[in-house]
Amino acid sequence: MLDQSLAGNEEYRRRVQQEAAYLSSKGWYHTIELRGGEIIQGLHPIETLREKLNAFPIPADLRGKTVLDIGAWTGWYSFELERRGARVTAMDCVAPEEFFQARRLLDSRVEHLTLDVDELDPQTAGTFDYVLFFGILYHLRHPLLALEKVCSVTREAAFVESYVIDGANPAAEDSGIPNLLEFYETDELGGQLDNWYGPNTKCLLALCRSAGFARVRLEKMVAGRACVSCWRRWDPPPEQPSEPAPTIQAAVNNRTQKTQFHHGKDEYVCCYFRASRSGLTKEQVFAEVDGYGVPALFLKDFGDNGYQLNFRCPPWLEPGLHEIRLRTQGSHYSQPIHIEKR
Ligand SMILES: C[S@@+](CC[C@H](N)C(=O)[O-])C[C@H]1O[C@@H](n2cnc3c(N)ncnc32)[C@H](O)[C@@H]1O
């Protein structure tokens, strides 16, 4: 244990250097650079870690923001975002000694949360402005459920980094190639027992949308892995609308045609509305629940400017009333209408 009261003197520096050399020999996952420039060498060099992080549009100034780093392991990403000013929680299903050693040597205040993704929800972990989900999706047996859990704790954006099966040549979204998800029953992928799925890039984007994120974008491929940004809100409506706002006539549970939705059930909202024109597509209609965008699954044009829009009722909604609005590409938002979660 280093005595922090010695910080700044030669004796302290020498002891940090010795400790960094000793820890490097233990086989760390992330390389960690200490404040005096000493390096704890890990499997992943700083340059690669930085290239991955910089693939995402994460603000350089994160003061006043909260971040959850899921599957943080040694914690390089957590410590880096703390350096940018964020209040960071590093979450992992294990509590690796290396994380705590690095935290002490960096004099960091990153909190550690030992939690399995299966246990993650706003009640257990709270909600965060930004969430990192790096190098973990393919380790999970229920990847879509996991992404839903990630979405439930995200207020602004989640950043997903993942192994994909077409890393060298990712399928463009409009390529006509289907969404593919390989399943590894035992240790087929890399001889590891905790690799369960390999999506193609197109499928990874579709999974992120299906989990409930409004806007999903492939930012970059880094070393054959996909870096995907997932935003909870739609772009703001146009300042000068080119068409009047739609009017919602009803928003009901598509199973019951009632306004009640039930905790623990996979239920879908059926929203009837009138717009100022016919011929809208589901890509031109933006619905939201409590201000968060929800991806459209189905749009039916009844003619005479009447429509039906279906979207998934976010499963994590608390009991009580929730506000639904929608707009078209060229309009402001409709009036709000409420559904009830029980
Ligand atoms: C490949 S490492 C990725 C580390 C880091 N995020 C990165 O990208 O460099 C996967 C991490 O996810 C954690 N992990 C695996 N399954 C998990 C689960 N079900 N819940 C929480 N963490 C999990 C592992 O303990 C490990 O720290």
The ligand as an SDF file (V2000), in Angstrom:
LIG
                    3D

 27 29  0  0  0  0  0  0  0  0999 V2000
  -13.8910   -8.2320  -22.9420 C   0  0  0  0  0  0  0  0  0  0  0  0
  -14.0140   -7.4370  -21.3780 S   0  0  0  0  0  0  0  0  0  0  0  0
  -14.2580   -5.7630  -21.9160 C   0  0  0  0  0  0  0  0  0  0  0  0
  -13.6160   -4.7550  -20.9900 C   0  0  0  0  0  0  0  0  0  0  0  0
  -13.7870   -3.2980  -21.4230 C   0  0  0  0  0  0  0  0  0  0  0  0
  -15.1780   -2.8990  -21.4220 N   0  0  0  0  0  0  0  0  0  0  0  0
  -13.1860   -3.0850  -22.7970 C   0  0  0  0  0  0  0  0  0  0  0  0
  -13.9310   -2.9870  -23.7800 O   0  0  0  0  0  0  0  0  0  0  0  0
  -11.9620   -3.0000  -22.9030 O   0  0  0  0  0  0  0  0  0  0  0  0
  -15.6450   -7.9150  -20.8590 C   0  0  0  0  0  0  0  0  0  0  0  0
  -16.0080   -7.4090  -19.4700 C   0  0  0  0  0  0  0  0  0  0  0  0
  -17.4020   -7.6550  -19.2620 O   0  0  0  0  0  0  0  0  0  0  0  0
  -17.5730   -8.2200  -17.9890 C   0  0  0  0  0  0  0  0  0  0  0  0
  -18.8050   -9.0390  -18.0480 N   0  0  0  0  0  0  0  0  0  0  0  0
  -19.0130  -10.1910  -18.7140 C   0  0  0  0  0  0  0  0  0  0  0  0
  -20.2640  -10.6390  -18.5260 N   0  0  0  0  0  0  0  0  0  0  0  0
  -20.8750   -9.7410  -17.7200 C   0  0  0  0  0  0  0  0  0  0  0  0
  -22.1730   -9.6490  -17.1540 C   0  0  0  0  0  0  0  0  0  0  0  0
  -23.0920  -10.5800  -17.3850 N   0  0  0  0  0  0  0  0  0  0  0  0
  -22.4680   -8.5840  -16.3800 N   0  0  0  0  0  0  0  0  0  0  0  0
  -21.5290   -7.6280  -16.1280 C   0  0  0  0  0  0  0  0  0  0  0  0
  -20.2800   -7.6630  -16.6330 N   0  0  0  0  0  0  0  0  0  0  0  0
  -19.9470   -8.7090  -17.4070 C   0  0  0  0  0  0  0  0  0  0  0  0
  -16.3320   -9.0510  -17.7550 C   0  0  0  0  0  0  0  0  0  0  0  0
  -16.1140   -9.3060  -16.3800 O   0  0  0  0  0  0  0  0  0  0  0  0
  -15.2710   -8.1320  -18.3640 C   0  0  0  0  0  0  0  0  0  0  0  0
  -14.8310   -7.1840  -17.4240 O   0  0  0  0  0  0  0  0  0  0  0  0
  1  2  1  0
  2  3  1  0
  2 10  1  0
  3  4  1  0
  4  5  1  0
  5  6  1  0
  5  7  1  0
  7  8  2  0
  7  9  1  0
 10 11  1  0
 11 12  1  0
 11 26  1  0
 12 13  1  0
 13 14  1  0
 13 24  1  0
 14 15  1  0
 14 23  1  0
 15 16  2  0
 16 17  1  0
 17 18  1  0
 17 23  2  0
 18 19  1  0
 18 20  2  0
 20 21  1  0
 21 22  2  0
 22 23  1  0
 24 25  1  0
 24 26  1  0
 26 27  1  0
M  CHG  2   2   1   9  -1
M  END
$$$$
